Amino acid sequence: MSDINILMATHNGADVLTRTLEGYADLEVQSIDYKLIIIDNASSDRTASIITEFSGQLPISSYSEPIPGKNTAMNTGLAYTDAEIIIMTDDDAIPHKGFLHHWIQAFNDMPDIALFGGSIVPEFERTPAPWMLTQKPRFEELYAHRENIMAGSISPDRIYGPNMAIRAEVIRAGLRFDTRIGPNASRAETYSMGSETAFLRAAVGAGFKTGFAPAPTVSHIVRSAQIEPAYIDGRAYRMGRGTAFKHVQDGTFTFKTRSRPLKLAGQIKRTVQNRVYHLQAKFGSEERRFHARWDAHFYRGYHDEIEQIKAERETASI
């Protein structure tokens, strides 16, 4: 049995995986017995060969999950864990110095916490516009930015996938990732975000506590394309879908039977809102245009998810 398991899923991650594994190879682990569990999720690039290359340097256990979907791959990986501390991370999250030691210390310092978030700082392949670096608009949603947060209890919604850790008792209690949501190569542009949030919320519902550990830190690689409008628009859309899914699950949004006039009024309202957002996206400062575009695509995603869930429920009731 290992002291720590590190679990990551990767799909066609060859462009970032080498840098991430180099980060783990550079760690000073001393007497820590750890295992790096990597799930190759239906990759078609050099991912498998990169994992093989690093197997001589790192205590890697790699497995294949042919069914697309990060959550499916993470659930596969959980079956291979054997440690009381399980760190969950991404193939584009490079650990900082002392990463494993800091996680062990956090678990010792906060024995009542079962699920933790850690610090995450963006590492840009290409420098964004100066105003973006200053204002950091939507950096949490876009790049999972988590920095300068105090240790202690935190909402499950404020813990992000590139750097989180759990006690094995959570897995023994039967908690798993919801495969209906999360990154999925089979629906890359339309999947609903929020897979870690759903997992963490379910754990809190089962009686576990969530907290934050600021010391264990990763650099989250931000590819050049991920500062472009096309990526940001898509991220906002998927965030909208994920938020709608979450709101249906927790009862924030409820489906109501509405008359035809009310349905028409709702459609007119959405049309007017969309036109306002798109007009705002064309005028004003860069920051104002950014937020207008974000809102437009977020609410489009929210509406699409609600309509999809509604259609699925109607089909199931037939």
ZADO-1210 file (C-alpha; in nm, 4 decimals, padded with zeros to 6 digits):
<atoms>
<atom x="00.0000" y="00.0000" z="00.0000" code="MET" pos="1"/>
<atom x="00.1283" y="00.3474" z="-00.0929" code="SER" pos="2"/>
<atom x="00.1278" y="00.6572" z="00.1268" code="ASP" pos="3"/>
<atom x="-00.0240" y="00.8648" z="-00.1534" code="ILE" pos="4"/>
<atom x="-00.1920" y="00.7976" z="-00.4859" code="ASN" pos="5"/>
<atom x="-00.1959" y="01.0618" z="-00.7582" code="ILE" pos="6"/>
<atom x="-00.4736" y="01.0085" z="-01.0096" code="LEU" pos="7"/>
<atom x="-00.5039" y="01.1752" z="-01.3493" code="MET" pos="8"/>
<atom x="-00.6944" y="01.1025" z="-01.6684" code="ALA" pos="9"/>
<atom x="-00.5580" y="01.2092" z="-02.0047" code="THR" pos="10"/>
<atom x="-00.7063" y="01.2254" z="-02.3522" code="HIS" pos="11"/>
<atom x="-00.4644" y="01.3195" z="-02.6310" code="ASN" pos="12"/>
<atom x="-00.2525" y="01.5067" z="-02.3793" code="GLY" pos="13"/>
<atom x="00.0806" y="01.4667" z="-02.5570" code="ALA" pos="14"/>
<atom x="00.1261" y="01.8436" z="-02.5945" code="ASP" pos="15"/>
<atom x="00.1289" y="01.8968" z="-02.2148" code="VAL" pos="16"/>
<atom x="00.1867" y="01.5600" z="-02.0502" code="LEU" pos="17"/>
<atom x="00.5657" y="01.5660" z="-02.0869" code="THR" pos="18"/>
<atom x="00.5946" y="01.8942" z="-01.8954" code="ARG" pos="19"/>
<atom x="00.3628" y="01.7664" z="-01.6236" code="THR" pos="20"/>
<atom x="00.5498" y="01.4392" z="-01.5747" code="LEU" pos="21"/>
<atom x="00.8811" y="01.6254" z="-01.5746" code="GLU" pos="22"/>
<atom x="00.7388" y="01.8257" z="-01.2852" code="GLY" pos="23"/>
<atom x="00.6728" y="01.5074" z="-01.0892" code="TYR" pos="24"/>
<atom x="01.0175" y="01.3720" z="-01.1759" code="ALA" pos="25"/>
<atom x="01.1716" y="01.6894" z="-01.0294" code="ASP" pos="26"/>
<atom x="00.9916" y="01.6574" z="-00.6938" code="LEU" pos="27"/>
<atom x="01.1931" y="01.5803" z="-00.3817" code="GLU" pos="28"/>
<atom x="00.9909" y="01.2950" z="-00.2382" code="VAL" pos="29"/>
<atom x="01.2478" y="01.1555" z="00.0091" code="GLN" pos="30"/>
<atom x="01.0765" y="00.8756" z="00.2032" code="SER" pos="31"/>
<atom x="00.7267" y="00.9244" z="00.0583" code="ILE" pos="32"/>
<atom x="00.5914" y="00.6097" z="-00.1036" code="ASP" pos="33"/>
<atom x="00.3580" y="00.7251" z="-00.3785" code="TYR" pos="34"/>
<atom x="00.1980" y="00.5895" z="-00.6931" code="LYS" pos="35"/>
<atom x="00.1029" y="00.7894" z="-01.0025" code="LEU" pos="36"/>
<atom x="-00.2062" y="00.6345" z="-01.1602" code="ILE" pos="37"/>
<atom x="-00.2624" y="00.7524" z="-01.5174" code="ILE" pos="38"/>
<atom x="-00.5714" y="00.6591" z="-01.7162" code="ILE" pos="39"/>
<atom x="-00.5293" y="00.6912" z="-02.0920" code="ASP" pos="40"/>
<atom x="-00.8794" y="00.7827" z="-02.2041" code="ASN" pos="41"/>
<atom x="-00.9104" y="00.6816" z="-02.5695" code="ALA" pos="42"/>
<atom x="-00.6040" y="00.8775" z="-02.6842" code="SER" pos="43"/>
<atom x="-00.4912" y="00.8642" z="-03.0468" code="SER" pos="44"/>
<atom x="-00.1704" y="01.0705" z="-03.0159" code="ASP" pos="45"/>
<atom x="00.1644" y="00.9966" z="-02.8441" code="ARG" pos="46"/>
<atom x="00.0147" y="00.9839" z="-02.4951" code="THR" pos="47"/>
<atom x="00.0817" y="00.6115" z="-02.4458" code="ALA" pos="48"/>
<atom x="00.4455" y="00.6355" z="-02.5541" code="SER" pos="49"/>
<atom x="00.5078" y="00.9363" z="-02.3280" code="ILE" pos="50"/>
<atom x="00.3714" y="00.7427" z="-02.0306" code="ILE" pos="51"/>
<atom x="00.6021" y="00.4530" z="-02.1203" code="THR" pos="52"/>
<atom x="00.9023" y="00.6886" z="-02.1478" code="GLU" pos="53"/>
<atom x="00.8488" y="00.8176" z="-01.7932" code="PHE" pos="54"/>
<atom x="00.7738" y="00.4795" z="-01.6374" code="SER" pos="55"/>
<atom x="01.1426" y="00.4313" z="-01.5674" code="GLY" pos="56"/>
<atom x="01.1633" y="00.7626" z="-01.3771" code="GLN" pos="57"/>
<atom x="00.8336" y="00.7637" z="-01.1931" code="LEU" pos="58"/>
<atom x="00.6221" y="00.5061" z="-01.0017" code="PRO" pos="59"/>
<atom x="00.3586" y="00.5025" z="-01.2751" code="ILE" pos="60"/>
<atom x="00.0705" y="00.2582" z="-01.2996" code="SER" pos="61"/>
<atom x="-00.1089" y="00.3188" z="-01.6291" code="SER" pos="62"/>
<atom x="-00.4384" y="00.1809" z="-01.7508" code="TYR" pos="63"/>
<atom x="-00.6578" y="00.2299" z="-02.0549" code="SER" pos="64"/>
<atom x="-01.0210" y="00.3381" z="-02.0563" code="GLU" pos="65"/>
<atom x="-01.1599" y="00.3192" z="-02.4123" code="PRO" pos="66"/>
<atom x="-01.4972" y="00.4783" z="-02.3311" code="ILE" pos="67"/>
<atom x="-01.4666" y="00.8569" z="-02.3845" code="PRO" pos="68"/>
<atom x="-01.5239" y="01.0804" z="-02.0840" code="GLY" pos="69"/>
<atom x="-01.2996" y="01.2134" z="-01.8091" code="LYS" pos="70"/>
<atom x="-01.5401" y="01.1059" z="-01.5349" code="ASN" pos="71"/>
<atom x="-01.5558" y="00.7525" z="-01.6715" code="THR" pos="72"/>
<atom x="-01.1744" y="00.7441" z="-01.6730" code="ALA" pos="73"/>
<atom x="-01.1500" y="00.8841" z="-01.3191" code="MET" pos="74"/>
<atom x="-01.3918" y="00.6206" z="-01.1908" code="ASN" pos="75"/>
<atom x="-01.1784" y="00.3554" z="-01.3596" code="THR" pos="76"/>
<atom x="-00.8708" y="00.4954" z="-01.1880" code="GLY" pos="77"/>
<atom x="-01.0341" y="00.5014" z="-00.8450" code="LEU" pos="78"/>
<atom x="-01.0649" y="00.1227" z="-00.8646" code="ALA" pos="79"/>
<atom x="-00.6828" y="00.1008" z="-00.8662" code="TYR" pos="80"/>
<atom x="-00.6165" y="00.3297" z="-00.5681" code="THR" pos="81"/>
<atom x="-00.4628" y="00.1780" z="-00.2554" code="ASP" pos="82"/>
<atom x="-00.3644" y="00.4782" z="-00.0405" code="ALA" pos="83"/>
<atom x="-00.5455" y="00.6729" z="00.2301" code="GLU" pos="84"/>
<atom x="-00.4594" y="01.0020" z="00.0550" code="ILE" pos="85"/>
<atom x="-00.5708" y="01.0350" z="-00.3073" code="ILE" pos="86"/>
<atom x="-00.4625" y="01.3429" z="-00.5020" code="ILE" pos="87"/>
<atom x="-00.6670" y="01.4142" z="-00.8128" code="MET" pos="88"/>
<atom x="-00.5144" y="01.6280" z="-01.0831" code="THR" pos="89"/>
<atom x="-00.4984" y="01.6909" z="-01.4592" code="ASP" pos="90"/>
<atom x="-00.2457" y="01.6147" z="-01.7302" code="ASP" pos="91"/>
<atom x="-00.1740" y="01.9885" z="-01.7670" code="ASP" pos="92"/>
<atom x="-00.1119" y="02.0658" z="-01.3977" code="ALA" pos="93"/>
<atom x="00.2582" y="02.0878" z="-01.3028" code="ILE" pos="94"/>
<atom x="00.3327" y="02.0355" z="-00.9302" code="PRO" pos="95"/>
<atom x="00.5387" y="02.2917" z="-00.7416" code="HIS" pos="96"/>
<atom x="00.8252" y="02.2187" z="-00.5046" code="LYS" pos="97"/>
<atom x="00.7163" y="02.0311" z="-00.1933" code="GLY" pos="98"/>
<atom x="00.3852" y="01.9293" z="-00.3478" code="PHE" pos="99"/>
<atom x="00.3510" y="01.5891" z="-00.1808" code="LEU" pos="100"/>
<atom x="00.4932" y="01.7036" z="00.1527" code="HIS" pos="101"/>
<atom x="00.2474" y="01.9940" z="00.1612" code="HIS" pos="102"/>
<atom x="-00.0458" y="01.7618" z="00.0950" code="TRP" pos="103"/>
<atom x="00.0568" y="01.5258" z="00.3743" code="ILE" pos="104"/>
<atom x="00.0879" y="01.8221" z="00.6107" code="GLN" pos="105"/>
<atom x="-00.2574" y="01.9505" z="00.5123" code="ALA" pos="106"/>
<atom x="-00.4175" y="01.6130" z="00.5847" code="PHE" pos="107"/>
<atom x="-00.2452" y="01.6031" z="00.9239" code="ASN" pos="108"/>
<atom x="-00.3376" y="01.9614" z="01.0119" code="ASP" pos="109"/>
<atom x="-00.7074" y="01.9297" z="00.9222" code="MET" pos="110"/>
<atom x="-00.8186" y="01.5814" z="01.0307" code="PRO" pos="111"/>
<atom x="-01.1900" y="01.6685" z="01.0099" code="ASP" pos="112"/>
<atom x="-01.1670" y="01.7590" z="00.6394" code="ILE" pos="113"/>
<atom x="-01.2174" y="01.4747" z="00.3903" code="ALA" pos="114"/>
<atom x="-01.1986" y="01.6600" z="00.0583" code="LEU" pos="115"/>
<atom x="-00.9502" y="01.9377" z="-00.0161" code="PHE" pos="116"/>
<atom x="-00.8760" y="02.1943" z="-00.2811" code="GLY" pos="117"/>
<atom x="-00.5247" y="02.3264" z="-00.3411" code="GLY" pos="118"/>
<atom x="-00.3726" y="02.6345" z="-00.5033" code="SER" pos="119"/>
<atom x="-00.3719" y="02.6658" z="-00.8832" code="ILE" pos="120"/>
<atom x="-00.1864" y="02.9335" z="-01.0808" code="VAL" pos="121"/>
<atom x="-00.2183" y="02.9766" z="-01.4583" code="PRO" pos="122"/>
<atom x="00.0951" y="02.9226" z="-01.6680" code="GLU" pos="123"/>
<atom x="00.0373" y="03.0848" z="-02.0052" code="PHE" pos="124"/>
<atom x="00.2053" y="02.9530" z="-02.3169" code="GLU" pos="125"/>
<atom x="00.1372" y="03.2923" z="-02.4723" code="ARG" pos="126"/>
<atom x="00.0998" y="03.6118" z="-02.2718" code="THR" pos="127"/>
<atom x="-00.2586" y="03.7449" z="-02.2749" code="PRO" pos="128"/>
<atom x="-00.3467" y="04.1112" z="-02.3287" code="ALA" pos="129"/>
<atom x="-00.2243" y="04.3348" z="-02.0411" code="PRO" pos="130"/>
<atom x="-00.5788" y="04.4153" z="-01.9281" code="TRP" pos="131"/>
<atom x="-00.6516" y="04.0416" z="-01.8878" code="MET" pos="132"/>
<atom x="-00.3467" y="03.9879" z="-01.6688" code="LEU" pos="133"/>
<atom x="-00.4474" y="04.2878" z="-01.4572" code="THR" pos="134"/>
<atom x="-00.8201" y="04.2221" z="-01.4262" code="GLN" pos="135"/>
<atom x="-00.8114" y="03.8401" z="-01.4484" code="LYS" pos="136"/>
<atom x="-01.1655" y="03.8220" z="-01.5898" code="PRO" pos="137"/>
<atom x="-01.3318" y="03.4879" z="-01.5203" code="ARG" pos="138"/>
<atom x="-00.9923" y="03.3297" z="-01.4511" code="PHE" pos="139"/>
<atom x="-01.1527" y="03.0898" z="-01.2039" code="GLU" pos="140"/>
<atom x="-01.3970" y="02.9588" z="-01.4628" code="GLU" pos="141"/>
<atom x="-01.1515" y="02.9717" z="-01.7529" code="LEU" pos="142"/>
<atom x="-00.8272" y="02.8515" z="-01.5960" code="TYR" pos="143"/>
<atom x="-00.9286" y="02.7129" z="-01.2531" code="ALA" pos="144"/>
<atom x="-00.7338" y="02.9946" z="-01.0828" code="HIS" pos="145"/>
<atom x="-00.7122" y="02.9364" z="-00.7047" code="ARG" pos="146"/>
<atom x="-00.4613" y="03.1570" z="-00.5213" code="GLU" pos="147"/>
<atom x="-00.4227" y="03.3525" z="-00.1951" code="ASN" pos="148"/>
<atom x="-00.6974" y="03.1580" z="-00.0186" code="ILE" pos="149"/>
<atom x="-00.6748" y="03.0871" z="00.3523" code="MET" pos="150"/>
<atom x="-00.6569" y="02.7355" z="00.4946" code="ALA" pos="151"/>
<atom x="-00.9761" y="02.5935" z="00.6399" code="GLY" pos="152"/>
<atom x="-01.3325" y="02.5115" z="00.5454" code="SER" pos="153"/>
<atom x="-01.4518" y="02.6072" z="00.1975" code="ILE" pos="154"/>
<atom x="-01.7583" y="02.5532" z="-00.0189" code="SER" pos="155"/>
<atom x="-01.7407" y="02.2436" z="-00.2426" code="PRO" pos="156"/>
<atom x="-01.8092" y="02.4757" z="-00.5379" code="ASP" pos="157"/>
<atom x="-01.4716" y="02.6484" z="-00.4796" code="ARG" pos="158"/>
<atom x="-01.2536" y="02.3380" z="-00.5255" code="ILE" pos="159"/>
<atom x="-01.1252" y="02.2776" z="-00.8785" code="TYR" pos="160"/>
<atom x="-01.0111" y="01.9692" z="-01.0658" code="GLY" pos="161"/>
<atom x="-00.6441" y="02.0440" z="-01.1436" code="PRO" pos="162"/>
<atom x="-00.5549" y="02.0253" z="-00.7733" code="ASN" pos="163"/>
<atom x="-00.7771" y="01.8455" z="-00.5245" code="MET" pos="164"/>
<atom x="-00.7289" y="01.5605" z="-00.2792" code="ALA" pos="165"/>
<atom x="-00.9516" y="01.3279" z="-00.0799" code="ILE" pos="166"/>
<atom x="-00.9354" y="01.0733" z="00.1971" code="ARG" pos="167"/>
<atom x="-00.9939" y="00.7158" z="00.0845" code="ALA" pos="168"/>
<atom x="-01.2958" y="00.6908" z="00.3168" code="GLU" pos="169"/>
<atom x="-01.4865" y="00.8988" z="00.0612" code="VAL" pos="170"/>
<atom x="-01.4351" y="00.6271" z="-00.2007" code="ILE" pos="171"/>
<atom x="-01.5146" y="00.3513" z="00.0465" code="ARG" pos="172"/>
<atom x="-01.8456" y="00.5293" z="00.1074" code="ALA" pos="173"/>
<atom x="-01.9319" y="00.4684" z="-00.2581" code="GLY" pos="174"/>
<atom x="-01.8849" y="00.8204" z="-00.4001" code="LEU" pos="175"/>
<atom x="-01.7993" y="00.8304" z="-00.7715" code="ARG" pos="176"/>
<atom x="-01.7988" y="01.0841" z="-01.0551" code="PHE" pos="177"/>
<atom x="-02.1202" y="01.1451" z="-01.2497" code="ASP" pos="178"/>
<atom x="-02.0525" y="01.0236" z="-01.6040" code="THR" pos="179"/>
<atom x="-02.3380" y="01.2316" z="-01.7482" code="ARG" pos="180"/>
<atom x="-02.1270" y="01.5460" z="-01.7234" code="ILE" pos="181"/>
<atom x="-01.7650" y="01.6580" z="-01.7558" code="GLY" pos="182"/>
<atom x="-01.5111" y="01.6658" z="-02.0431" code="PRO" pos="183"/>
<atom x="-01.5871" y="01.4112" z="-02.3114" code="ASN" pos="184"/>
<atom x="-01.4212" y="01.3729" z="-02.6510" code="ALA" pos="185"/>
<atom x="-01.7488" y="01.2469" z="-02.8001" code="SER" pos="186"/>
<atom x="-01.9177" y="01.5799" z="-02.7246" code="ARG" pos="187"/>
<atom x="-01.6214" y="01.8125" z="-02.6835" code="ALA" pos="188"/>
<atom x="-01.8093" y="02.1350" z="-02.7655" code="GLU" pos="189"/>
<atom x="-02.1338" y="02.0688" z="-02.5790" code="THR" pos="190"/>
<atom x="-02.0552" y="01.8788" z="-02.2593" code="TYR" pos="191"/>
<atom x="-02.1785" y="02.0167" z="-01.9286" code="SER" pos="192"/>
<atom x="-01.9051" y="02.1386" z="-01.6951" code="MET" pos="193"/>
<atom x="-01.9002" y="02.0839" z="-01.3194" code="GLY" pos="194"/>
<atom x="-01.7935" y="01.7225" z="-01.2725" code="SER" pos="195"/>
<atom x="-01.5748" y="01.7892" z="-00.9653" code="GLU" pos="196"/>
<atom x="-01.8435" y="02.0120" z="-00.8156" code="THR" pos="197"/>
<atom x="-02.1055" y="01.7391" z="-00.8518" code="ALA" pos="198"/>
<atom x="-01.8702" y="01.4867" z="-00.6888" code="PHE" pos="199"/>
<atom x="-01.7855" y="01.7226" z="-00.4031" code="LEU" pos="200"/>
<atom x="-02.1483" y="01.8211" z="-00.3449" code="ARG" pos="201"/>
<atom x="-02.2485" y="01.4563" z="-00.3290" code="ALA" pos="202"/>
<atom x="-01.9749" y="01.3971" z="-00.0714" code="ALA" pos="203"/>
<atom x="-02.0946" y="01.6879" z="00.1409" code="VAL" pos="204"/>
<atom x="-02.4470" y="01.5478" z="00.1150" code="GLY" pos="205"/>
<atom x="-02.3089" y="01.2189" z="00.2497" code="ALA" pos="206"/>
<atom x="-02.1710" y="01.3993" z="00.5560" code="GLY" pos="207"/>
<atom x="-01.8102" y="01.4731" z="00.4539" code="PHE" pos="208"/>
<atom x="-01.6464" y="01.8143" z="00.4988" code="LYS" pos="209"/>
<atom x="-01.4567" y="02.0193" z="00.2391" code="THR" pos="210"/>
<atom x="-01.1595" y="02.2467" z="00.2984" code="GLY" pos="211"/>
<atom x="-00.8740" y="02.4336" z="00.1333" code="PHE" pos="212"/>
<atom x="-00.4982" y="02.3811" z="00.1628" code="ALA" pos="213"/>
<atom x="-00.3032" y="02.6757" z="00.0163" code="PRO" pos="214"/>
<atom x="00.0472" y="02.5242" z="00.0305" code="ALA" pos="215"/>
<atom x="00.0197" y="02.2402" z="-00.2271" code="PRO" pos="216"/>
<atom x="00.0302" y="02.4243" z="-00.5592" code="THR" pos="217"/>
<atom x="00.0233" y="02.3428" z="-00.9291" code="VAL" pos="218"/>
<atom x="00.0843" y="02.5521" z="-01.2393" code="SER" pos="219"/>
<atom x="-00.2053" y="02.5007" z="-01.4787" code="HIS" pos="220"/>
<atom x="-00.0850" y="02.5131" z="-01.8398" code="ILE" pos="221"/>
<atom x="-00.2952" y="02.7509" z="-02.0497" code="VAL" pos="222"/>
<atom x="-00.2463" y="02.6714" z="-02.4164" code="ARG" pos="223"/>
<atom x="-00.2200" y="02.9549" z="-02.6674" code="SER" pos="224"/>
<atom x="-00.5642" y="02.8787" z="-02.8103" code="ALA" pos="225"/>
<atom x="-00.7203" y="02.9048" z="-02.4644" code="GLN" pos="226"/>
<atom x="-00.6889" y="03.2820" z="-02.4503" code="ILE" pos="227"/>
<atom x="-00.8656" y="03.3241" z="-02.7855" code="GLU" pos="228"/>
<atom x="-01.2335" y="03.4304" z="-02.8107" code="PRO" pos="229"/>
<atom x="-01.3427" y="03.0979" z="-02.9627" code="ALA" pos="230"/>
<atom x="-01.2206" y="02.9032" z="-02.6589" code="TYR" pos="231"/>
<atom x="-01.3583" y="03.1566" z="-02.4098" code="ILE" pos="232"/>
<atom x="-01.6995" y="03.1543" z="-02.5804" code="ASP" pos="233"/>
<atom x="-01.7069" y="02.7739" z="-02.5722" code="GLY" pos="234"/>
<atom x="-01.6029" y="02.7662" z="-02.2080" code="ARG" pos="235"/>
<atom x="-01.8811" y="03.0088" z="-02.1163" code="ALA" pos="236"/>
<atom x="-02.1327" y="02.7950" z="-02.3057" code="TYR" pos="237"/>
<atom x="-02.0229" y="02.4736" z="-02.1316" code="ARG" pos="238"/>
<atom x="-02.0233" y="02.6533" z="-01.7969" code="MET" pos="239"/>
<atom x="-02.3811" y="02.7595" z="-01.8666" code="GLY" pos="240"/>
<atom x="-02.4795" y="02.4009" z="-01.9401" code="ARG" pos="241"/>
<atom x="-02.3058" y="02.2765" z="-01.6264" code="GLY" pos="242"/>
<atom x="-02.4703" y="02.5413" z="-01.4098" code="THR" pos="243"/>
<atom x="-02.8134" y="02.4506" z="-01.5453" code="ALA" pos="244"/>
<atom x="-02.7485" y="02.0811" z="-01.4765" code="PHE" pos="245"/>
<atom x="-02.6453" y="02.1680" z="-01.1195" code="LYS" pos="246"/>
<atom x="-02.9515" y="02.3899" z="-01.0682" code="HIS" pos="247"/>
<atom x="-03.1853" y="02.1130" z="-01.1801" code="VAL" pos="248"/>
<atom x="-03.0123" y="01.8625" z="-00.9519" code="GLN" pos="249"/>
<atom x="-03.0246" y="02.0835" z="-00.6406" code="ASP" pos="250"/>
<atom x="-03.3741" y="02.2208" z="-00.7052" code="GLY" pos="251"/>
<atom x="-03.2687" y="02.5797" z="-00.7800" code="THR" pos="252"/>
<atom x="-03.4425" y="02.5387" z="-01.1151" code="PHE" pos="253"/>
<atom x="-03.7792" y="02.3635" z="-01.1336" code="THR" pos="254"/>
<atom x="-03.9818" y="02.2814" z="-01.4415" code="PHE" pos="255"/>
<atom x="-04.3236" y="02.4439" z="-01.4448" code="LYS" pos="256"/>
<atom x="-04.6173" y="02.3961" z="-01.6766" code="THR" pos="257"/>
<atom x="-04.6717" y="02.7278" z="-01.8541" code="ARG" pos="258"/>
<atom x="-04.9430" y="02.8487" z="-02.0834" code="SER" pos="259"/>
<atom x="-04.8682" y="02.9240" z="-02.4488" code="ARG" pos="260"/>
<atom x="-04.8653" y="03.3070" z="-02.3938" code="PRO" pos="261"/>
<atom x="-04.6160" y="03.2691" z="-02.1074" code="LEU" pos="262"/>
<atom x="-04.3928" y="03.0438" z="-02.3161" code="LYS" pos="263"/>
<atom x="-04.3996" y="03.3000" z="-02.5966" code="LEU" pos="264"/>
<atom x="-04.3171" y="03.5793" z="-02.3515" code="ALA" pos="265"/>
<atom x="-04.0194" y="03.3789" z="-02.2266" code="GLY" pos="266"/>
<atom x="-03.8913" y="03.3248" z="-02.5806" code="GLN" pos="267"/>
<atom x="-03.9234" y="03.6980" z="-02.6565" code="ILE" pos="268"/>
<atom x="-03.7373" y="03.7830" z="-02.3353" code="LYS" pos="269"/>
<atom x="-03.4491" y="03.5484" z="-02.4232" code="ARG" pos="270"/>
<atom x="-03.4308" y="03.6897" z="-02.7749" code="THR" pos="271"/>
<atom x="-03.4128" y="04.0480" z="-02.6450" code="VAL" pos="272"/>
<atom x="-03.1497" y="03.9525" z="-02.3851" code="GLN" pos="273"/>
<atom x="-02.9346" y="03.7828" z="-02.6488" code="ASN" pos="274"/>
<atom x="-02.9503" y="04.0871" z="-02.8751" code="ARG" pos="275"/>
<atom x="-02.8560" y="04.3152" z="-02.5871" code="VAL" pos="276"/>
<atom x="-02.5590" y="04.0924" z="-02.4948" code="TYR" pos="277"/>
<atom x="-02.4383" y="04.0824" z="-02.8562" code="HIS" pos="278"/>
<atom x="-02.4708" y="04.4598" z="-02.8924" code="LEU" pos="279"/>
<atom x="-02.2733" y="04.5120" z="-02.5704" code="GLN" pos="280"/>
<atom x="-02.0088" y="04.2720" z="-02.7022" code="ALA" pos="281"/>
<atom x="-01.9463" y="04.5074" z="-02.9948" code="LYS" pos="282"/>
<atom x="-01.9028" y="04.8333" z="-02.8036" code="PHE" pos="283"/>
<atom x="-01.7231" y="04.9726" z="-02.4999" code="GLY" pos="284"/>
<atom x="-01.3971" y="04.8699" z="-02.3368" code="SER" pos="285"/>
<atom x="-01.2311" y="04.5342" z="-02.3965" code="GLU" pos="286"/>
<atom x="-01.3316" y="04.4231" z="-02.0484" code="GLU" pos="287"/>
<atom x="-01.6963" y="04.5200" z="-02.1008" code="ARG" pos="288"/>
<atom x="-01.7051" y="04.3406" z="-02.4355" code="ARG" pos="289"/>
<atom x="-01.5475" y="04.0349" z="-02.2771" code="PHE" pos="290"/>
<atom x="-01.8140" y="04.0094" z="-02.0072" code="HIS" pos="291"/>
<atom x="-02.0971" y="04.0711" z="-02.2536" code="ALA" pos="292"/>
<atom x="-01.9747" y="03.7866" z="-02.4742" code="ARG" pos="293"/>
<atom x="-01.9351" y="03.5626" z="-02.1709" code="TRP" pos="294"/>
<atom x="-02.2915" y="03.6313" z="-02.0542" code="ASP" pos="295"/>
<atom x="-02.4356" y="03.5723" z="-02.4011" code="ALA" pos="296"/>
<atom x="-02.2734" y="03.2308" z="-02.4399" code="HIS" pos="297"/>
<atom x="-02.3286" y="03.1331" z="-02.0762" code="PHE" pos="298"/>
<atom x="-02.7038" y="03.1889" z="-02.0952" code="TYR" pos="299"/>
<atom x="-02.7227" y="03.0181" z="-02.4343" code="ARG" pos="300"/>
<atom x="-02.5627" y="02.7118" z="-02.2763" code="GLY" pos="301"/>
<atom x="-02.7909" y="02.7345" z="-01.9728" code="TYR" pos="302"/>
<atom x="-03.0998" y="02.7433" z="-02.1954" code="HIS" pos="303"/>
<atom x="-02.9786" y="02.4552" z="-02.4158" code="ASP" pos="304"/>
<atom x="-02.9127" y="02.2321" z="-02.1132" code="GLU" pos="305"/>
<atom x="-03.2552" y="02.3050" z="-01.9655" code="ILE" pos="306"/>
<atom x="-03.4213" y="02.2247" z="-02.2974" code="GLU" pos="307"/>
<atom x="-03.2245" y="01.9003" z="-02.3295" code="GLN" pos="308"/>
<atom x="-03.3137" y="01.7839" z="-01.9777" code="ILE" pos="309"/>
<atom x="-03.6758" y="01.8772" z="-02.0382" code="LYS" pos="310"/>
<atom x="-03.6838" y="01.6783" z="-02.3637" code="ALA" pos="311"/>
<atom x="-03.5207" y="01.3768" z="-02.1984" code="GLU" pos="312"/>
<atom x="-03.7776" y="01.3821" z="-01.9165" code="ARG" pos="313"/>
<atom x="-04.0656" y="01.4094" z="-02.1601" code="GLU" pos="314"/>
<atom x="-03.9285" y="01.1155" z="-02.3618" code="THR" pos="315"/>
<atom x="-03.8844" y="00.9066" z="-02.0461" code="ALA" pos="316"/>
<atom x="-04.2431" y="00.9727" z="-01.9408" code="SER" pos="317"/>
<atom x="-04.3918" y="00.8439" z="-02.2668" code="ILE" pos="318"/>
</atoms>
